[in-house]
Amino acid sequence: MADLIVDGLEKSFGATRVLGGVSFSLAAGEIVALLGHSGSGKTTILRAIAGLERPEGGRIALGSAVFADAALGIDVAPEKRGLGLVFQSYALWPNRTVADNIAYGLKLRRIEPALRTQRVIDIARRLELDRLLERYPHQLSGGQQQRVALARALVYRPPLLLLDEPLSNLDARLREEARGWLREFILGLGIGALYVTHDQTEAMALADRILFLKDGRIEQQGTPQEIYEQPATPASAEFMGANNRLAGWIGAVDGACARLDGESFSLWGMWRGGGPASGEALGLIRVERTRLWPAAGPGRLAVKRAASLYLGEHREHVLILGSLRLRAWTAAPIERDQVWVEIAPADLWLFPA
């Protein structure tokens, strides 16, 4: 299997610049997630690779096959790229059986009937659809329809799989189940997969590597653990996980540490701004790293508990600190309204405001 290379991809719609020179690679057997808010450019990248959008700049190649090169005027038609596509809307033919839906791409490629039937049966077995081949889409659950769309994309054995939010139409329980078997299935095929999503949990569960996009550019890339635990910018830090925000200014500096002074607090944290720590700053700490204590202590701030929410595996508490509203999680209930919050310097990331 060949590697995908995307180099300097640029795309505009009218006066709106959607992609501003995006470059990345995707190795065979690797799952890469494009993650970001709506309008960040992630679906446009996928559609450009698929051949559904023509970029104004940059180059797209899969191994030695060049799909697009704006400088040379190359733009290979989608059907000649041979890629597997699974979209948010499964786009199944309502008047065709599951077997016919899966076989549609093989029929277009003029695969002879006997081989076509065998390939449909093989992929249907792998996706546990073999007992549903004679049913129609309206007779299937959402999860089953999603598997049919995946089978249709894989039956002709593409070198690369492109998925655009394929689980978004499933309910929460089915999405959780689908994440596991989908990653296992793709890795078992040994092909590369590019996965578009705005769901951070989905990206972390499925991908070997995440490209976090903001305003048509890659803000940060790395493994799910790197993106979550070592955010390079406030945007990537805030997009991942649940966070508490503390605005203030830098009051003192000690090596890689800086003190954030705010309206009702003074806290040491780790400076992640690149340049010297100074001026107005933003502090971010994950909610799960915000600790609650029943008594005062070093590095703890007195807060008032405004509300508590039972969420099953944990309880979430809304806390008041001056004009700030913070959140913290605990396993056990809290009975008193006066508590102390601890924000460890190693867990507080400081960025330029």
C-alpha positions in Angstrom: 0.0 0.0 0.0 1.2 3.5 -0.8 1.4 6.6 1.4 -0.8 9.7 0.8 1.1 13.0 0.4 -0.8 16.3 0.6 1.4 19.3 0.0 0.5 23.0 0.2 -3.3 22.5 -0.4 -5.1 25.8 -1.0 -8.8 26.3 -1.7 -11.2 29.3 -1.7 -14.9 29.6 -2.2 -15.4 33.1 -3.7 -13.6 35.5 -1.4 -13.5 33.1 1.5 -10.2 31.3 1.9 -11.0 27.8 3.2 -7.6 26.1 3.1 -4.3 28.0 3.5 -1.5 25.7 2.5 -2.3 22.4 4.3 0.4 19.8 4.2 0.5 16.3 5.8 1.2 12.7 5.0 -0.7 9.5 5.8 1.1 6.2 5.9 -0.4 2.9 4.7 -2.0 1.2 7.7 -2.4 4.4 9.6 -5.7 6.1 10.7 -5.5 9.9 10.7 -8.3 12.1 12.0 -9.0 15.6 10.8 -10.5 17.4 13.8 -11.8 20.8 14.2 -14.8 23.1 14.4 -17.3 23.5 11.6 -15.7 25.6 8.9 -12.1 24.7 9.8 -11.6 23.1 6.4 -11.5 19.4 7.3 -14.3 18.2 5.0 -12.8 20.4 2.1 -9.5 18.5 2.5 -11.3 15.2 2.3 -13.3 16.2 -0.7 -10.2 17.5 -2.5 -8.4 14.2 -2.0 -11.5 12.4 -3.2 -11.6 14.6 -6.3 -14.9 16.3 -5.4 -13.2 19.7 -5.0 -10.5 21.2 -7.2 -7.8 22.9 -5.2 -6.3 26.2 -6.5 -2.9 25.3 -5.1 -0.9 22.4 -3.9 -0.4 18.7 -4.8 -2.1 15.4 -3.8 -0.4 12.1 -4.5 -0.9 8.5 -3.4 2.4 6.8 -3.9 3.5 7.4 -7.5 0.0 8.3 -8.6 -0.6 12.1 -8.7 -4.2 13.0 -8.2 -3.9 16.7 -8.3 -1.2 19.3 -9.0 -2.4 22.8 -9.4 0.9 24.0 -10.9 0.8 21.3 -13.6 -3.0 21.5 -14.2 -3.5 17.9 -13.1 -6.9 16.9 -11.6 -7.8 13.3 -11.9 -11.5 12.5 -12.0 -13.0 11.0 -8.7 -13.9 7.7 -10.3 -10.3 7.2 -11.6 -8.8 7.7 -8.2 -10.2 4.4 -6.9 -10.7 5.6 -3.3 -13.2 4.3 -0.8 -15.7 7.0 0.4 -18.1 6.9 3.3 -20.1 10.0 4.0 -22.3 11.3 6.8 -25.3 10.6 4.7 -25.0 6.9 3.7 -26.7 7.5 0.4 -27.9 4.0 0.0 -30.2 3.2 -3.0 -33.6 2.7 -1.3 -35.0 0.5 -4.1 -31.9 -1.9 -4.1 -31.1 -4.7 -1.7 -28.2 -4.7 0.6 -26.3 -7.0 -1.8 -27.0 -4.7 -4.8 -26.0 -1.6 -2.8 -22.7 -3.2 -1.9 -22.1 -4.5 -5.4 -22.8 -1.2 -7.1 -19.1 -0.1 -7.4 -18.1 -3.5 -8.7 -20.7 -3.3 -11.3 -19.5 0.1 -12.5 -16.0 -1.4 -12.7 -17.4 -4.2 -14.9 -16.3 -6.9 -12.5 -17.7 -10.2 -13.8 -20.8 -11.4 -12.0 -19.4 -14.5 -10.2 -16.4 -12.6 -8.8 -18.7 -9.7 -7.9 -21.0 -12.0 -5.9 -18.1 -13.6 -4.1 -16.6 -10.3 -3.1 -20.0 -9.1 -1.8 -20.4 -12.2 0.3 -16.8 -11.9 1.7 -17.2 -8.3 2.8 -20.7 -8.9 4.1 -19.4 -11.7 6.4 -16.6 -9.5 7.7 -19.1 -6.8 8.6 -21.8 -9.2 9.9 -24.2 -8.3 7.1 -24.4 -11.7 5.4 -27.9 -12.4 6.8 -29.2 -9.1 5.6 -28.2 -9.2 1.9 -31.7 -9.5 0.7 -33.1 -6.7 2.8 -33.7 -3.1 1.7 -32.3 0.0 3.5 -35.6 0.9 5.2 -35.5 -2.5 6.9 -32.2 -1.9 8.5 -31.2 -0.1 11.7 -28.9 3.0 11.5 -25.9 0.9 12.6 -26.6 -1.7 9.9 -27.0 1.0 7.2 -23.7 2.5 8.3 -22.0 -1.0 7.8 -23.6 -1.3 4.3 -22.1 2.1 3.4 -18.7 0.9 4.7 -19.0 -2.4 2.8 -19.8 -0.6 -0.4 -16.7 1.6 0.0 -14.4 -1.4 0.7 -15.7 -4.1 -1.6 -13.5 -3.1 -4.5 -10.4 -3.0 -2.2 -9.4 0.7 -2.3 -5.9 1.7 -1.4 -7.2 4.5 0.9 -10.5 5.0 2.8 -12.0 8.4 3.3 -14.7 8.8 6.0 -16.6 12.0 6.6 -18.3 11.8 10.0 -19.7 8.4 9.3 -21.0 7.8 12.9 -22.8 11.1 13.4 -26.2 9.7 12.5 -26.0 7.0 15.1 -27.2 7.4 18.7 -24.7 7.7 21.5 -24.7 4.0 22.5 -24.2 2.8 18.9 -21.4 5.4 18.3 -19.5 4.0 21.3 -19.8 0.5 20.0 -19.0 1.5 16.4 -15.7 3.2 17.3 -14.2 0.0 18.6 -15.2 -2.3 15.7 -14.5 0.3 13.1 -10.9 0.9 14.2 -10.3 -2.9 14.5 -11.8 -3.5 11.1 -9.7 -0.8 9.3 -6.5 -1.9 11.0 -7.2 -5.5 10.0 -7.4 -4.4 6.3 -4.0 -2.7 6.5 -5.1 0.3 4.5 -4.7 4.0 5.3 -7.8 5.9 6.5 -8.6 9.6 6.7 -11.3 10.3 9.2 -13.2 13.6 9.4 -14.9 14.4 12.7 -15.7 17.3 15.1 -16.0 14.8 18.0 -12.8 14.8 20.0 -13.6 11.5 21.7 -14.2 9.9 18.4 -10.9 11.2 17.0 -8.9 10.0 20.1 -10.5 6.6 20.1 -10.1 5.9 16.4 -7.0 7.7 15.2 -3.3 6.9 15.4 -2.6 10.6 14.7 -4.8 13.7 14.9 -4.5 16.9 12.7 -6.3 19.7 14.6 -7.4 22.3 12.1 -8.3 26.0 12.7 -9.2 28.5 10.0 -8.0 26.3 7.1 -4.6 25.5 8.7 -3.1 22.7 10.8 -2.9 24.2 14.3 -1.3 21.1 15.8 -0.7 17.5 15.0 0.3 14.5 17.0 -0.9 11.3 18.7 -4.2 11.6 20.6 -2.2 11.6 23.9 0.1 14.4 22.6 -2.7 16.6 21.5 -4.6 16.1 24.8 -1.7 16.3 27.2 0.6 18.7 25.4 -1.5 21.4 23.6 0.6 23.8 21.7 -1.9 26.6 21.5 -5.0 27.9 23.4 -7.2 26.7 20.5 -6.0 23.1 20.6 -6.1 23.1 24.5 -9.6 24.4 24.6 -11.0 22.2 21.9 -9.9 19.0 23.6 -11.4 17.9 26.9 -13.4 19.9 29.4 -11.5 23.0 30.7 -11.5 25.8 33.3 -10.4 29.2 32.0 -8.7 31.8 34.2 -7.9 35.2 32.7 -5.3 37.5 34.2 -1.8 38.8 33.7 1.8 37.6 34.4 2.9 38.8 37.8 6.2 36.9 38.1 8.4 34.4 36.2 10.6 31.6 37.4 12.2 29.6 34.6 9.5 27.7 32.7 6.9 28.7 35.4 5.0 31.9 35.6 2.5 33.4 38.1 -1.0 34.2 36.8 -2.6 37.0 38.8 -6.3 37.5 38.5 -9.1 39.3 40.1 -9.5 36.9 42.9 -6.5 34.5 42.6 -2.8 34.2 42.2 -1.6 30.9 40.8 1.6 29.4 39.4 1.5 27.5 36.1 3.6 26.3 33.1 4.2 28.9 30.4 3.4 27.5 27.0 3.5 30.8 25.0 6.8 30.2 23.2 8.3 33.7 23.9 9.0 35.3 27.2 6.1 35.3 29.7 4.6 38.8 30.1 1.4 40.8 29.8 -2.1 39.5 29.8 -2.5 35.7 29.8 -5.0 32.9 29.8 -4.8 30.0 32.1 -6.3 26.6 31.2 -6.7 23.5 33.4 -8.6 20.3 32.6 -11.6 19.8 34.7 -10.5 16.3 35.8 -7.3 17.8 37.2 -9.1 20.5 39.2 -9.1 19.0 42.7 -11.5 19.7 45.5 -10.7 19.6 49.2 -12.8 20.0 52.4 -10.1 22.2 54.1 -7.6 24.9 53.4 -4.0 24.1 52.4 -1.0 25.3 50.3 -2.0 26.3 46.8 -5.7 26.0 47.5 -8.4 28.6 46.9 -11.6 29.0 48.8 -14.6 28.6 46.5 -18.4 28.4 46.9 -20.3 25.4 45.5 -23.2 26.7 43.5 -24.5 23.4 42.1 -23.8 19.7 41.8 -24.8 17.4 39.0 -24.9 13.6 39.2 -23.5 12.2 35.9 -23.3 8.5 36.8 -19.6 7.7 36.9 -18.9 11.1 38.6 -20.4 14.2 40.0 -19.8 17.6 38.5 -19.7 20.7 40.7 -20.1 24.3 39.7 -17.9 26.6 41.8 -17.8 30.3 42.3 -14.5 32.2 42.7 -15.2 36.0 42.6 -16.6 36.5 39.1 -15.2 33.1 37.9 -17.2 30.0 37.5 -15.1 26.8 37.7 -16.0 23.1 37.4 -14.6 20.1 39.2 -15.4 16.4 39.3 -15.6 14.0 42.3 -16.5 10.4 42.7 -18.3 11.0 46.0 -21.0 13.6 46.8 -20.0 16.9 48.5 -22.3 18.0 51.4 -20.9 21.5 52.2 -21.0 24.6 50.1 -17.6 26.0 51.3 -14.8 24.0 49.7 -11.3 24.6 48.5 -10.0 24.1 45.0 -6.4 23.0 44.2 -4.8 23.9 40.9 -1.3 22.4 40.7 1.3 24.4 38.8 2.1 21.4 36.6 -1.5 21.2 35.5 -2.1 24.8 34.7 -1.1 25.8 31.2 -0.5 29.5 30.6 -0.8 31.1 27.1 -0.6 34.7 25.9 -4.1 36.2 26.0 
